[in-house]
Amino acid sequence: MMHRWAWAVCLLGALPVLAAEAPPGAPERQSLTRFVRQECGFCHGLRLTGGLGAPLTVDRMRERPLDYLQSVILHGIPGTAMPGWSAFLTPQQVQWIAERLREGFPE
């Protein structure tokens, strides 16, 4: 399991793109897609079908309310390997990620 500080080191290169306040535009959507595929894929599998972490498939994500998904992304799940990403993602970015998870995450 990665220590919480190690997540920050992994993300340093993504900070300039992930710090925007506006809803994601096309270049930012590409960066966020890459972010999810790499960072979330580390535990949830590169295809987001599960691994150390639970699957993030459309069927599973549609069962969860959007605000719950956003809260998990922002704050993590205490007592688990799921970190919170609030230091790296804006609420608008988190909303975009959560919406895509419920629709089927882009390649």
Secondary structure, DSSP 4 states (H G I P E B T S, - for coil): ---HHHHHHHHGGGHHHHT--SPP-HHHHHHHHHHIIIIIHHHH-TTSS-SSSPP--HHHHHTS-HHHHHHHHHH--TTSS----TTT--HHHHHHHHHHHHH----
